[in-house]
Each structure stands twice: as C-alpha cells, then as structure tokens.
Amino acid sequence: MSTKNKGEHNFSLQAFGHRASVYAIGNITVLASPFLLIPLYTHFMPRTEYGLLATLLLSGNFLTLLLIAFNGMALVLLRLIAYLSVKRGS
C-alpha cells in the first residue's frame, strides 16, 4: 500500500531538468529557424521580395502587439469604471 496522500506528486529534479531542456531546445529551434532559412528564402525570392515579406511580417507583429495592448487597456478601463461605480454607490 502506498503512503502517498491523494494529490501528492513524486517530484524528480532529474525529470524536471530533462523536460526543461527539451522545452528549451524546442524554443531555440523555433526562434532560430527563420534566421537559418534566410539563405533559402533569398535563393528562391529576389531580395526586394524578401524585404517586402520581412516588412509585412514585422508590421503584422507590431499590429498584434498594439491589439494586445489595446485589449489590456480596455480591461483596465472597464475595471476602473466598475470600481468607481461601486465606490460612488457606497
């Protein structure tokens, strides 16, 4: 019979290190792949088209950041309005 209580987990530092290294290698691969593919892109695309593609992707990333910031700001404003309405009602 096991002496572990329900909900307890066996924590192994070695297993954690293995999982963390797999996660880190995956992240590094994802981040390095666009850099490593530049020669392939420029071989099949003229440099001007690749520059246009890079500009388009960078603009998309910037727009995504703006939208995330806008959504966060909207949430903050809604919480402020709710807080002020409750405070005035008290």
NUZA-934697 format. One record per residue (C-alpha): x, y, z; residue in three letters; residue number from 0. Coordinates in nm, 2 decimals, padded with zeros to 4 digits. Layout:
px->X | py->Y | pz->Z | residu->ALA | num->NUM
...
END
This chain:
px->00.00 | py->00.00 | pz->00.00 | residu->MET | num->0
px->00.13 | py->00.34 | pz->-00.09 | residu->SER | num->1
px->00.20 | py->00.60 | pz->00.18 | residu->THR | num->2
px->00.14 | py->00.90 | pz->-00.06 | residu->LYS | num->3
px->-00.17 | py->01.10 | pz->00.00 | residu->ASN | num->4
px->-00.42 | py->01.17 | pz->-00.28 | residu->LYS | num->5
px->-00.30 | py->01.47 | pz->-00.48 | residu->GLY | num->6
px->00.07 | py->01.43 | pz->-00.39 | residu->GLU | num->7
px->00.31 | py->01.40 | pz->-00.68 | residu->HIS | num->8
px->00.65 | py->01.25 | pz->-00.70 | residu->ASN | num->9
px->00.89 | py->01.53 | pz->-00.79 | residu->PHE | num->10
px->01.22 | py->01.43 | pz->-00.95 | residu->SER | num->11
px->01.48 | py->01.70 | pz->-01.02 | residu->LEU | num->12
px->01.63 | py->01.49 | pz->-01.30 | residu->GLN | num->13
px->01.29 | py->01.45 | pz->-01.48 | residu->ALA | num->14
px->01.23 | py->01.82 | pz->-01.44 | residu->PHE | num->15
px->01.57 | py->01.90 | pz->-01.59 | residu->GLY | num->16
px->01.51 | py->01.67 | pz->-01.88 | residu->HIS | num->17
px->01.17 | py->01.83 | pz->-01.95 | residu->ARG | num->18
px->01.31 | py->02.18 | pz->-01.92 | residu->ALA | num->19
px->01.59 | py->02.10 | pz->-02.16 | residu->SER | num->20
px->01.35 | py->01.96 | pz->-02.42 | residu->VAL | num->21
px->01.14 | py->02.27 | pz->-02.38 | residu->TYR | num->22
px->01.44 | py->02.50 | pz->-02.42 | residu->ALA | num->23
px->01.57 | py->02.31 | pz->-02.72 | residu->ILE | num->24
px->01.23 | py->02.34 | pz->-02.88 | residu->GLY | num->25
px->01.21 | py->02.72 | pz->-02.82 | residu->ASN | num->26
px->01.56 | py->02.77 | pz->-02.95 | residu->ILE | num->27
px->01.48 | py->02.58 | pz->-03.26 | residu->THR | num->28
px->01.16 | py->02.78 | pz->-03.33 | residu->VAL | num->29
px->01.34 | py->03.11 | pz->-03.27 | residu->LEU | num->30
px->01.65 | py->03.01 | pz->-03.48 | residu->ALA | num->31
px->01.46 | py->02.86 | pz->-03.78 | residu->SER | num->32
px->01.38 | py->03.19 | pz->-03.95 | residu->PRO | num->33
px->01.74 | py->03.30 | pz->-03.93 | residu->PHE | num->34
px->01.86 | py->02.97 | pz->-04.07 | residu->LEU | num->35
px->01.62 | py->02.98 | pz->-04.36 | residu->LEU | num->36
px->01.73 | py->03.32 | pz->-04.49 | residu->ILE | num->37
px->01.96 | py->03.17 | pz->-04.75 | residu->PRO | num->38
px->01.68 | py->02.95 | pz->-04.87 | residu->LEU | num->39
px->01.44 | py->03.24 | pz->-04.89 | residu->TYR | num->40
px->01.68 | py->03.47 | pz->-05.07 | residu->THR | num->41
px->01.76 | py->03.19 | pz->-05.32 | residu->HIS | num->42
px->01.40 | py->03.14 | pz->-05.43 | residu->PHE | num->43
px->01.30 | py->03.51 | pz->-05.39 | residu->MET | num->44
px->01.46 | py->03.82 | pz->-05.51 | residu->PRO | num->45
px->01.60 | py->04.03 | pz->-05.22 | residu->ARG | num->46
px->01.34 | py->04.30 | pz->-05.28 | residu->THR | num->47
px->01.05 | py->04.05 | pz->-05.24 | residu->GLU | num->48
px->01.22 | py->03.91 | pz->-04.93 | residu->TYR | num->49
px->01.25 | py->04.26 | pz->-04.79 | residu->GLY | num->50
px->00.88 | py->04.31 | pz->-04.86 | residu->LEU | num->51
px->00.79 | py->03.99 | pz->-04.69 | residu->LEU | num->52
px->01.01 | py->04.08 | pz->-04.38 | residu->ALA | num->53
px->00.84 | py->04.42 | pz->-04.37 | residu->THR | num->54
px->00.50 | py->04.27 | pz->-04.39 | residu->LEU | num->55
px->00.57 | py->04.01 | pz->-04.11 | residu->LEU | num->56
px->00.72 | py->04.28 | pz->-03.89 | residu->LEU | num->57
px->00.42 | py->04.50 | pz->-03.94 | residu->SER | num->58
px->00.19 | py->04.21 | pz->-03.85 | residu->GLY | num->59
px->00.39 | py->04.15 | pz->-03.53 | residu->ASN | num->60
px->00.37 | py->04.52 | pz->-03.44 | residu->PHE | num->61
px->-00.01 | py->04.53 | pz->-03.51 | residu->LEU | num->62
px->-00.05 | py->04.22 | pz->-03.29 | residu->THR | num->63
px->00.13 | py->04.40 | pz->-03.00 | residu->LEU | num->64
px->-00.09 | py->04.70 | pz->-03.04 | residu->LEU | num->65
px->-00.40 | py->04.50 | pz->-03.03 | residu->LEU | num->66
px->-00.29 | py->04.31 | pz->-02.72 | residu->ILE | num->67
px->-00.20 | py->04.64 | pz->-02.55 | residu->ALA | num->68
px->-00.54 | py->04.79 | pz->-02.66 | residu->PHE | num->69
px->-00.73 | py->04.49 | pz->-02.52 | residu->ASN | num->70
px->-00.53 | py->04.51 | pz->-02.19 | residu->GLY | num->71
px->-00.61 | py->04.88 | pz->-02.16 | residu->MET | num->72
px->-00.97 | py->04.82 | pz->-02.23 | residu->ALA | num->73
px->-00.98 | py->04.57 | pz->-01.95 | residu->LEU | num->74
px->-00.81 | py->04.82 | pz->-01.71 | residu->VAL | num->75
px->-01.06 | py->05.09 | pz->-01.80 | residu->LEU | num->76
px->-01.36 | py->04.86 | pz->-01.75 | residu->LEU | num->77
px->-01.23 | py->04.76 | pz->-01.41 | residu->ARG | num->78
px->-01.18 | py->05.13 | pz->-01.32 | residu->LEU | num->79
px->-01.53 | py->05.21 | pz->-01.43 | residu->ILE | num->80
px->-01.67 | py->04.92 | pz->-01.22 | residu->ALA | num->81
px->-01.46 | py->05.03 | pz->-00.92 | residu->TYR | num->82
px->-01.57 | py->05.39 | pz->-00.94 | residu->LEU | num->83
px->-01.94 | py->05.30 | pz->-00.98 | residu->SER | num->84
px->-01.92 | py->05.07 | pz->-00.67 | residu->VAL | num->85
px->-01.74 | py->05.34 | pz->-00.48 | residu->LYS | num->86
px->-02.00 | py->05.60 | pz->-00.57 | residu->ARG | num->87
px->-02.28 | py->05.37 | pz->-00.47 | residu->GLY | num->88
px->-02.13 | py->05.31 | pz->-00.12 | residu->SER | num->89
END
